[in-house]
Amino acid sequence: MYRTNEIKLAERIIQLDKLRDELYEELLKKLGTKGYELLRALQNH
């Protein structure tokens, strides 16, 4: 059985994942394929 803290942590990860998807879509809407390039460049910096 999972403890309450473990469940809350898993739920938070799911929320962050959804937020990440929303933010990524917004970036792509604003910059198109350049959004992907910018994201990768910043991640590799």
C-alpha positions as CSV (number, residue, x, y, z in Angstrom):
1,M,0.0,0.0,0.0
2,Y,1.2,3.5,-0.8
3,R,1.6,6.2,1.8
4,T,-0.2,9.5,1.5
5,N,3.0,11.4,0.9
6,E,4.0,9.0,-2.0
7,I,0.5,9.5,-3.6
8,K,0.7,13.3,-3.2
9,L,4.2,13.3,-4.8
10,A,3.0,11.2,-7.7
11,E,0.0,13.5,-8.2
12,R,2.3,16.5,-8.2
13,I,4.5,15.0,-10.8
14,I,1.4,14.4,-13.0
15,Q,0.3,18.0,-12.5
16,L,3.8,19.3,-13.5
17,D,3.8,17.0,-16.5
18,K,0.5,18.5,-17.7
19,L,1.7,22.0,-17.1
20,R,4.9,21.2,-19.0
21,D,2.8,20.1,-22.0
22,E,0.7,23.3,-21.8
23,L,3.7,25.5,-21.7
24,Y,5.4,23.7,-24.5
25,E,2.3,24.0,-26.7
26,E,2.3,27.8,-25.9
27,L,5.9,28.1,-26.9
28,L,5.3,26.3,-30.2
29,K,2.3,28.5,-30.9
30,K,4.4,31.6,-30.4
31,L,7.6,30.4,-32.2
32,G,6.6,27.4,-34.3
33,T,9.6,25.0,-34.9
34,K,11.9,27.7,-33.5
35,G,10.4,27.0,-30.1
36,Y,11.8,23.5,-30.2
37,E,15.1,24.8,-31.3
38,L,15.2,27.4,-28.5
39,L,14.2,24.8,-25.9
40,R,16.9,22.4,-26.9
41,A,19.5,25.2,-27.1
42,L,18.7,26.3,-23.6
43,Q,18.7,22.8,-22.3
44,N,22.1,22.1,-23.7
45,H,23.6,25.4,-22.6
